[in-house]
Amino acid sequence: MTLSIRPESLSLGNSVPYDWNRFPATIERITFRGAERHLDLQGPGDWPIMARVLQCHRPSLRVGQSLTLSVPPGSVTLLPGKFALRDDS
């Protein structure tokens, strides 16, 4: 199985409803895109995660920073086996 989450569905921090999913991540790269930033993150199990954040919401983000990501259950999609990521290493 593979989980699919839209980058704009992710929230930074713990200040979310109790039933949202939460997991730790570390910022690996920040790309400025005008009014928003794209964050390349390393999640649990070294999973790559990409999030989009408005500039005005979190101005102090930095590479190497640990944070908590949150996502509502309805924004998580399970993809069947043929879409699963493979580790060919």
mmCIF file of the C-alpha atoms, coordinates in Angstrom:
data_MODEL
# 
_entry.id   MODEL 
# 
loop_
_atom_site.group_PDB 
_atom_site.id 
_atom_site.type_symbol 
_atom_site.label_atom_id 
_atom_site.label_alt_id 
_atom_site.label_comp_id 
_atom_site.label_asym_id 
_atom_site.label_entity_id 
_atom_site.label_seq_id 
_atom_site.pdbx_PDB_ins_code 
_atom_site.Cartn_x 
_atom_site.Cartn_y 
_atom_site.Cartn_z 
_atom_site.occupancy 
_atom_site.B_iso_or_equiv 
_atom_site.pdbx_formal_charge 
_atom_site.auth_seq_id 
_atom_site.auth_comp_id 
_atom_site.auth_asym_id 
_atom_site.auth_atom_id 
_atom_site.pdbx_PDB_model_num 
ATOM 1  C CA . MET A 1 1  ? 0.000   0.000  0.000  1.00 0.00 ? 1  MET A CA 1 
ATOM 2  C CA . THR A 1 2  ? 1.010   3.587  -0.604 1.00 0.00 ? 2  THR A CA 1 
ATOM 3  C CA . LEU A 1 3  ? -0.396  6.634  1.193  1.00 0.00 ? 3  LEU A CA 1 
ATOM 4  C CA . SER A 1 4  ? -1.191  9.685  -0.895 1.00 0.00 ? 4  SER A CA 1 
ATOM 5  C CA . ILE A 1 5  ? -1.573  13.101 0.757  1.00 0.00 ? 5  ILE A CA 1 
ATOM 6  C CA . ARG A 1 6  ? -1.843  16.381 -1.166 1.00 0.00 ? 6  ARG A CA 1 
ATOM 7  C CA . PRO A 1 7  ? 0.964   18.789 -0.104 1.00 0.00 ? 7  PRO A CA 1 
ATOM 8  C CA . GLU A 1 8  ? -1.540  21.542 0.707  1.00 0.00 ? 8  GLU A CA 1 
ATOM 9  C CA . SER A 1 9  ? -3.441  19.197 3.083  1.00 0.00 ? 9  SER A CA 1 
ATOM 10 C CA . LEU A 1 10 ? -0.534  19.041 5.529  1.00 0.00 ? 10 LEU A CA 1 
ATOM 11 C CA . SER A 1 11 ? -0.492  21.378 8.525  1.00 0.00 ? 11 SER A CA 1 
ATOM 12 C CA . LEU A 1 12 ? 2.556   22.205 10.612 1.00 0.00 ? 12 LEU A CA 1 
ATOM 13 C CA . GLY A 1 13 ? 2.259   21.824 14.373 1.00 0.00 ? 13 GLY A CA 1 
ATOM 14 C CA . ASN A 1 14 ? 0.012   20.151 16.928 1.00 0.00 ? 14 ASN A CA 1 
ATOM 15 C CA . SER A 1 15 ? -2.731  22.800 17.102 1.00 0.00 ? 15 SER A CA 1 
ATOM 16 C CA . VAL A 1 16 ? -5.254  20.741 15.142 1.00 0.00 ? 16 VAL A CA 1 
ATOM 17 C CA . PRO A 1 17 ? -8.409  18.720 15.970 1.00 0.00 ? 17 PRO A CA 1 
ATOM 18 C CA . TYR A 1 18 ? -7.816  15.622 18.122 1.00 0.00 ? 18 TYR A CA 1 
ATOM 19 C CA . ASP A 1 19 ? -8.694  13.134 15.351 1.00 0.00 ? 19 ASP A CA 1 
ATOM 20 C CA . TRP A 1 20 ? -6.080  14.355 12.854 1.00 0.00 ? 20 TRP A CA 1 
ATOM 21 C CA . ASN A 1 21 ? -3.064  12.168 12.085 1.00 0.00 ? 21 ASN A CA 1 
ATOM 22 C CA . ARG A 1 22 ? 0.264   13.501 13.391 1.00 0.00 ? 22 ARG A CA 1 
ATOM 23 C CA . PHE A 1 23 ? 3.832   12.464 12.637 1.00 0.00 ? 23 PHE A CA 1 
ATOM 24 C CA . PRO A 1 24 ? 7.349   13.901 12.998 1.00 0.00 ? 24 PRO A CA 1 
ATOM 25 C CA . ALA A 1 25 ? 9.401   15.239 10.098 1.00 0.00 ? 25 ALA A CA 1 
ATOM 26 C CA . THR A 1 26 ? 12.650  17.118 9.493  1.00 0.00 ? 26 THR A CA 1 
ATOM 27 C CA . ILE A 1 27 ? 13.074  19.895 6.924  1.00 0.00 ? 27 ILE A CA 1 
ATOM 28 C CA . GLU A 1 28 ? 15.656  18.935 4.274  1.00 0.00 ? 28 GLU A CA 1 
ATOM 29 C CA . ARG A 1 29 ? 15.136  21.769 1.771  1.00 0.00 ? 29 ARG A CA 1 
ATOM 30 C CA . ILE A 1 30 ? 13.089  24.963 1.484  1.00 0.00 ? 30 ILE A CA 1 
ATOM 31 C CA . THR A 1 31 ? 12.193  26.365 -1.941 1.00 0.00 ? 31 THR A CA 1 
ATOM 32 C CA . PHE A 1 32 ? 10.712  29.861 -2.073 1.00 0.00 ? 32 PHE A CA 1 
ATOM 33 C CA . ARG A 1 33 ? 7.806   30.189 -4.518 1.00 0.00 ? 33 ARG A CA 1 
ATOM 34 C CA . GLY A 1 34 ? 6.500   33.725 -4.094 1.00 0.00 ? 34 GLY A CA 1 
ATOM 35 C CA . ALA A 1 35 ? 3.713   33.727 -1.505 1.00 0.00 ? 35 ALA A CA 1 
ATOM 36 C CA . GLU A 1 36 ? 4.435   30.135 -0.476 1.00 0.00 ? 36 GLU A CA 1 
ATOM 37 C CA . ARG A 1 37 ? 7.342   27.832 0.253  1.00 0.00 ? 37 ARG A CA 1 
ATOM 38 C CA . HIS A 1 38 ? 7.731   24.203 -0.764 1.00 0.00 ? 38 HIS A CA 1 
ATOM 39 C CA . LEU A 1 39 ? 9.255   22.077 1.976  1.00 0.00 ? 39 LEU A CA 1 
ATOM 40 C CA . ASP A 1 40 ? 11.073  18.834 1.238  1.00 0.00 ? 40 ASP A CA 1 
ATOM 41 C CA . LEU A 1 41 ? 10.887  16.833 4.436  1.00 0.00 ? 41 LEU A CA 1 
ATOM 42 C CA . GLN A 1 42 ? 12.114  13.519 5.778  1.00 0.00 ? 42 GLN A CA 1 
ATOM 43 C CA . GLY A 1 43 ? 9.340   11.686 7.594  1.00 0.00 ? 43 GLY A CA 1 
ATOM 44 C CA . PRO A 1 44 ? 9.151   8.478  9.624  1.00 0.00 ? 44 PRO A CA 1 
ATOM 45 C CA . GLY A 1 45 ? 11.159  5.634  8.101  1.00 0.00 ? 45 GLY A CA 1 
ATOM 46 C CA . ASP A 1 46 ? 13.040  8.190  5.950  1.00 0.00 ? 46 ASP A CA 1 
ATOM 47 C CA . TRP A 1 47 ? 9.936   8.660  3.788  1.00 0.00 ? 47 TRP A CA 1 
ATOM 48 C CA . PRO A 1 48 ? 10.122  11.717 1.519  1.00 0.00 ? 48 PRO A CA 1 
ATOM 49 C CA . ILE A 1 49 ? 7.345   14.258 2.108  1.00 0.00 ? 49 ILE A CA 1 
ATOM 50 C CA . MET A 1 50 ? 6.611   17.525 0.300  1.00 0.00 ? 50 MET A CA 1 
ATOM 51 C CA . ALA A 1 51 ? 4.495   20.242 1.923  1.00 0.00 ? 51 ALA A CA 1 
ATOM 52 C CA . ARG A 1 52 ? 3.378   23.697 0.803  1.00 0.00 ? 52 ARG A CA 1 
ATOM 53 C CA . VAL A 1 53 ? 3.329   26.508 3.370  1.00 0.00 ? 53 VAL A CA 1 
ATOM 54 C CA . LEU A 1 54 ? 2.267   30.147 3.025  1.00 0.00 ? 54 LEU A CA 1 
ATOM 55 C CA . GLN A 1 55 ? 5.124   32.563 3.761  1.00 0.00 ? 55 GLN A CA 1 
ATOM 56 C CA . CYS A 1 56 ? 3.099   34.507 6.337  1.00 0.00 ? 56 CYS A CA 1 
ATOM 57 C CA . HIS A 1 57 ? 2.209   31.443 8.456  1.00 0.00 ? 57 HIS A CA 1 
ATOM 58 C CA . ARG A 1 58 ? 5.677   30.186 9.430  1.00 0.00 ? 58 ARG A CA 1 
ATOM 59 C CA . PRO A 1 59 ? 8.390   32.761 8.689  1.00 0.00 ? 59 PRO A CA 1 
ATOM 60 C CA . SER A 1 60 ? 11.052  31.104 10.893 1.00 0.00 ? 60 SER A CA 1 
ATOM 61 C CA . LEU A 1 61 ? 11.368  27.685 9.199  1.00 0.00 ? 61 LEU A CA 1 
ATOM 62 C CA . ARG A 1 62 ? 14.932  26.453 8.599  1.00 0.00 ? 62 ARG A CA 1 
ATOM 63 C CA . VAL A 1 63 ? 16.717  23.427 7.123  1.00 0.00 ? 63 VAL A CA 1 
ATOM 64 C CA . GLY A 1 64 ? 17.367  20.774 9.786  1.00 0.00 ? 64 GLY A CA 1 
ATOM 65 C CA . GLN A 1 65 ? 14.391  21.857 11.897 1.00 0.00 ? 65 GLN A CA 1 
ATOM 66 C CA . SER A 1 66 ? 12.250  19.080 13.393 1.00 0.00 ? 66 SER A CA 1 
ATOM 67 C CA . LEU A 1 67 ? 8.509   19.627 13.417 1.00 0.00 ? 67 LEU A CA 1 
ATOM 68 C CA . THR A 1 68 ? 5.172   17.854 13.610 1.00 0.00 ? 68 THR A CA 1 
ATOM 69 C CA . LEU A 1 69 ? 3.011   17.422 10.510 1.00 0.00 ? 69 LEU A CA 1 
ATOM 70 C CA . SER A 1 70 ? -0.738  16.931 10.795 1.00 0.00 ? 70 SER A CA 1 
ATOM 71 C CA . VAL A 1 71 ? -3.336  15.846 8.251  1.00 0.00 ? 71 VAL A CA 1 
ATOM 72 C CA . PRO A 1 72 ? -7.099  15.255 8.533  1.00 0.00 ? 72 PRO A CA 1 
ATOM 73 C CA . PRO A 1 73 ? -8.134  11.608 8.004  1.00 0.00 ? 73 PRO A CA 1 
ATOM 74 C CA . GLY A 1 74 ? -10.292 12.526 4.992  1.00 0.00 ? 74 GLY A CA 1 
ATOM 75 C CA . SER A 1 75 ? -7.232  13.890 3.163  1.00 0.00 ? 75 SER A CA 1 
ATOM 76 C CA . VAL A 1 76 ? -5.345  10.574 3.231  1.00 0.00 ? 76 VAL A CA 1 
ATOM 77 C CA . THR A 1 77 ? -5.839  8.212  0.284  1.00 0.00 ? 77 THR A CA 1 
ATOM 78 C CA . LEU A 1 78 ? -4.651  4.589  0.248  1.00 0.00 ? 78 LEU A CA 1 
ATOM 79 C CA . LEU A 1 79 ? -3.430  3.449  -3.161 1.00 0.00 ? 79 LEU A CA 1 
ATOM 80 C CA . PRO A 1 80 ? -3.521  -0.229 -4.158 1.00 0.00 ? 80 PRO A CA 1 
ATOM 81 C CA . GLY A 1 81 ? -0.412  -2.367 -4.551 1.00 0.00 ? 81 GLY A CA 1 
ATOM 82 C CA . LYS A 1 82 ? 0.376   -1.504 -8.172 1.00 0.00 ? 82 LYS A CA 1 
ATOM 83 C CA . PHE A 1 83 ? 1.018   2.107  -7.096 1.00 0.00 ? 83 PHE A CA 1 
ATOM 84 C CA . ALA A 1 84 ? 3.189   1.107  -4.132 1.00 0.00 ? 84 ALA A CA 1 
ATOM 85 C CA . LEU A 1 85 ? 6.671   2.601  -3.966 1.00 0.00 ? 85 LEU A CA 1 
ATOM 86 C CA . ARG A 1 86 ? 9.447   0.094  -4.516 1.00 0.00 ? 86 ARG A CA 1 
ATOM 87 C CA . ASP A 1 87 ? 12.846  0.092  -2.891 1.00 0.00 ? 87 ASP A CA 1 
ATOM 88 C CA . ASP A 1 88 ? 15.116  -1.160 -5.671 1.00 0.00 ? 88 ASP A CA 1 
ATOM 89 C CA . SER A 1 89 ? 18.315  -0.476 -3.744 1.00 0.00 ? 89 SER A CA 1 
# 
